[in-house]
Amino acid sequence: MTAVVILALLASLLYGASDFLGALTARRLTVITASTAIYLTAAVVAALALVLFPWVYSDEALWAGSIAGLFAIVGMVTFYAALAIGPMSLLAPLIALIQTAVPVIVAAVTGQSLHLVAWIAVVLALVATTLISIPAGVQTPGSRIERITPRGGMLALVSGVTLGLSVVSLDTAPIESGVFPAFLDIAVGFVVLLPLLAVRRLRTGDGWLKGEADAAPQAELSDAGPAGARIWITSAVAGALLGIGNILLVIALHSGNLAVVAVLMGLYPVGTVILARLVLKERMSLVQFFGVALAITAAILLGTS
């Protein structure tokens, strides 16, 4: 059990750092471009894992990984879209709570029983979700309190549900499949993103047909200097962290309970929130801060129950 906890917590840490870097990339590039770049690096990492770790092909693993990849790509794109337009320190915990709730509910319905403490933690998580979503109160002069917009909240809901279903799908893969479902999860997402990126390029000024890019691609192409290099390096690091985190998640799911792994992995906003506060100087109201703390407490209770 200790190994499962360590793997899940390490995966959550990598996810949190990847999400932060991915959101920064999405703010400089478009969401589709950033997601494609991140998934490219993640796919390379996942492919290397196939060489380094043992795995066995099966139709069950193929379907589990592929379906997980479809859910995950919707979840990741909407995740980056939400964090690109809203405060990371609020939206990341909200998405994590929804994402965690989905596997917990599935685990309960399928007979993976939870103790009373775990159900109490679920209630705390729901309360925390409400507190995080409450608009901030009075602002002091010179300060800026962050809040979640209706659009950001809707994107967070879609992201949380689909990411949660992705974890459920990965859990259905046979144990002997090893890291194969993790590779499929990333590879399917990358394959889906490629035509989306192509369509976007063609629809915004026929950039690939006429050789002329629209305003957004121009902004991307103008990043040819040091600043541009940094944003692509940032996306590559985010992708590597995502790929490694995905591999650790699948290994943890093979070894532990779906609900336990899901809630421990749901701690990833801790890293995102800390980085958002340190790098972006995002602020939260006292109520929202309490909501984030309550969400983390709920995840810990779920993981240790």
TINU-315434 format. One record per residue (C-alpha): residue number from 0; x, y, z negated; residue in three letters. Coordinates in steps of 0.2 Angstrom, whole numbers. Layout:
N
   pos      px      py      pz   code
   NUM       X       Y       Z    ala
...
//
This chain:
305
   pos      px      py      pz   code
     0       0       0       0    met
     1      14      12      -4    thr
     2      21      10      14    ala
     3       4      14      21    val
     4       3      30      10    val
     5      20      35      16    ile
     6      17      32      34    leu
     7       0      41      34    ala
     8       7      56      24    leu
     9      22      57      36    leu
    10      10      57      51    ala
    11       0      71      43    ser
    12      15      81      41    leu
    13      21      79      59    leu
    14       3      83      65    tyr
    15       2      99      55    gly
    16      19     105      62    ala
    17      14     100      79    ser
    18      -3     109      78    asp
    19       5     125      72    phe
    20      17     125      86    leu
    21       4     120      99    gly
    22      -7     134      94    ala
    23       7     146      96    leu
    24      10     139     113    thr
    25      -8     141     117    ala
    26      -8     159     113    arg
    27       6     163     125    arg
    28       0     151     139    leu
    29     -17     145     143    thr
    30     -25     130     133    val
    31     -24     118     147    ile
    32      -6     123     152    thr
    33       0     121     134    ala
    34      -9     105     131    ser
    35      -2      97     147    thr
    36      16     102     142    ala
    37      14      96     124    ile
    38       6      79     130    tyr
    39      20      77     143    leu
    40      33      77     129    thr
    41      22      66     118    ala
    42      20      53     132    ala
    43      39      52     134    val
    44      41      49     116    val
    45      27      36     116    ala
    46      34      27     131    ala
    47      51      26     122    leu
    48      42      18     107    ala
    49      36       4     119    leu
    50      54       0     122    val
    51      60       1     104    leu
    52      45      -8      95    phe
    53      37     -25      98    pro
    54      19     -25     105    trp
    55       7     -37     114    val
    56      -5     -33     128    tyr
    57     -23     -37     126    ser
    58     -40     -30     134    asp
    59     -45     -25     116    glu
    60     -30     -14     114    ala
    61     -32      -7     132    leu
    62     -50      -2     128    trp
    63     -46       4     111    ala
    64     -31      15     116    gly
    65     -40      22     132    ser
    66     -56      27     123    ile
    67     -46      34     109    ala
    68     -36      44     122    gly
    69     -52      51     129    leu
    70     -59      57     112    phe
    71     -42      64     107    ala
    72     -39      74     123    ile
    73     -56      83     120    val
    74     -52      85     102    gly
    75     -34      92     105    met
    76     -40     104     119    val
    77     -54     111     108    thr
    78     -42     111      93    phe
    79     -29     122     102    tyr
    80     -43     133     109    ala
    81     -50     136      92    ala
    82     -33     140      84    leu
    83     -29     151      98    ala
    84     -44     163      95    ile
    85     -45     161      76    gly
    86     -35     160      60    pro
    87     -25     144      59    met
    88     -26     144      40    ser
    89     -45     142      40    leu
    90     -49     132      56    leu
    91     -36     119      53    ala
    92     -43     113      36    pro
    93     -61     114      43    leu
    94     -57     103      58    ile
    95     -47      91      46    ala
    96     -62      89      35    leu
    97     -74      85      49    ile
    98     -61      73      57    gln
    99     -58      64      40    thr
   100     -77      63      37    ala
   101     -80      53      53    val
   102     -69      38      49    pro
   103     -75      38      31    val
   104     -93      37      37    ile
   105     -88      23      49    val
   106     -79      13      36    ala
   107     -93      14      24    ala
   108    -106       9      37    val
   109     -95      -6      43    thr
   110     -93     -13      25    gly
   111     -76      -5      20    gln
   112     -83       0       3    ser
   113     -78      15      -6    leu
   114     -77      18     -25    his
   115     -87      31     -34    leu
   116     -72      43     -35    val
   117     -71      42     -16    ala
   118     -89      47     -14    trp
   119     -87      62     -26    ile
   120     -72      67     -15    ala
   121     -83      67       0    val
   122     -95      79      -9    val
   123     -81      90     -13    leu
   124     -75      90       5    ala
   125     -92      96      11    leu
   126     -92     109      -2    val
   127     -75     114       3    ala
   128     -81     115      21    thr
   129     -95     127      16    thr
   130     -83     138       6    leu
   131     -70     139      20    ile
   132     -83     145      33    ser
   133     -90     159      22    ile
   134     -86     176      29    pro
   135     -74     186      19    ala
   136     -80     200       8    gly
   137     -74     218       6    val
   138     -57     222      14    gln
   139     -45     233       5    thr
   140     -37     247      15    pro
   141     -22     241      25    gly
   142     -27     222      23    ser
   143     -35     210      36    arg
   144     -45     196      29    ile
   145     -47     182      41    glu
   146     -64     174      46    arg
   147     -71     160      57    ile
   148     -81     166      72    thr
   149     -96     156      78    pro
   150     -86     151      94    arg
   151     -72     146      83    gly
   152     -84     136      72    gly
   153     -92     127      87    met
   154     -75     122      94    leu
   155     -69     116      77    ala
   156     -85     105      75    leu
   157     -82      97      93    val
   158     -63      95      89    ser
   159     -66      87      72    gly
   160     -79      75      78    val
   161     -69      69      93    thr
   162     -53      68      84    leu
   163     -61      57      70    gly
   164     -69      46      84    leu
   165     -51      44      91    ser
   166     -45      37      75    val
   167     -59      25      73    val
   168     -55      19      91    ser
   169     -37      16      87    leu
   170     -42       6      72    asp
   171     -51      -6      82    thr
   172     -35     -12      91    ala
   173     -28     -29      86    pro
   174     -13     -28      74    ile
   175      -2     -38      86    glu
   176      -4     -24      99    ser
   177       8     -13      90    gly
   178      12       4      97    val
   179       3       0     113    phe
   180     -13       9     108    pro
   181      -3      24     103    ala
   182       5      25     120    phe
   183     -12      23     129    leu
   184     -19      37     118    asp
   185      -6      49     124    ile
   186      -5      43     142    ala
   187     -24      44     145    val
   188     -24      61     138    gly
   189     -10      67     149    phe
   190     -18      59     165    val
   191     -34      68     161    val
   192     -25      85     159    leu
   193     -16      84     176    leu
   194     -31      87     187    pro
   195     -39      99     175    leu
   196     -23     109     176    leu
   197     -23     108     195    ala
   198     -41     114     196    val
   199     -37     128     185    arg
   200     -23     134     196    arg
   201     -34     132     212    leu
   202     -49     141     205    arg
   203     -38     156     198    thr
   204     -32     165     213    gly
   205     -28     149     223    asp
   206     -11     150     216    gly
   207      -5     133     223    trp
   208     -13     136     240    leu
   209      -8     154     244    lys
   210       7     155     233    gly
   211       0     169     223    glu
   212      -5     167     205    ala
   213     -18     176     195    asp
   214     -15     186     180    ala
   215     -14     172     168    ala
   216      -2     162     178    pro
   217       8     178     181    gln
   218      10     179     163    ala
   219      16     162     162    glu
   220      28     163     176    leu
   221      35     180     170    ser
   222      41     170     154    asp
   223      57     166     163    ala
   224      69     174     151    gly
   225      74     169     133    pro
   226      56     172     127    ala
   227      49     161     141    gly
   228      62     147     137    ala
   229      57     148     119    arg
   230      39     145     122    ile
   231      42     129     133    trp
   232      55     123     120    ile
   233      41     126     107    thr
   234      29     115     117    ser
   235      41     101     119    ala
   236      44     101     100    val
   237      26     101      97    ala
   238      24      86     109    gly
   239      38      76     101    ala
   240      30      78      84    leu
   241      13      73      91    leu
   242      20      58      99    gly
   243      29      52      83    ile
   244      14      56      72    gly
   245       3      46      83    asn
   246      15      31      82    ile
   247      15      32      63    leu
   248      -4      33      63    leu
   249      -6      17      73    val
   250       6       8      62    ile
   251      -3      14      46    ala
   252     -20       9      53    leu
   253     -13      -9      57    his
   254      -8     -10      39    ser
   255     -21      -1      28    gly
   256     -39       4      26    asn
   257     -47      15      39    leu
   258     -54      27      26    ala
   259     -38      28      16    val
   260     -27      31      31    val
   261     -39      44      39    ala
   262     -40      55      23    val
   263     -21      55      20    leu
   264     -19      59      38    met
   265     -32      73      35    gly
   266     -19      82      24    leu
   267     -11      89      40    tyr
   268     -18     106      37    pro
   269      -6     109      23    val
   270       8     110      35    gly
   271      -2     121      47    thr
   272      -8     133      33    val
   273       9     135      25    ile
   274      17     139      42    leu
   275       3     151      47    ala
   276       5     160      31    arg
   277      24     161      32    leu
   278      26     165      51    val
   279      10     174      55    leu
   280       6     182      38    lys
   281     -12     176      39    glu
   282     -23     181      24    arg
   283     -38     173      16    met
   284     -51     178       3    ser
   285     -51     170     -14    leu
   286     -66     160     -10    val
   287     -58     154       6    gln
   288     -42     150      -3    phe
   289     -52     140     -16    phe
   290     -61     130      -1    gly
   291     -44     125       6    val
   292     -38     120     -11    ala
   293     -54     110     -14    leu
   294     -52     102       3    ala
   295     -34      96      -1    ile
   296     -40      90     -18    thr
   297     -54      80      -9    ala
   298     -42      72       3    ala
   299     -30      67     -11    ile
   300     -45      59     -21    leu
   301     -50      49      -6    leu
   302     -33      43      -2    gly
   303     -30      37     -20    thr
   304     -47      30     -24    ser
//
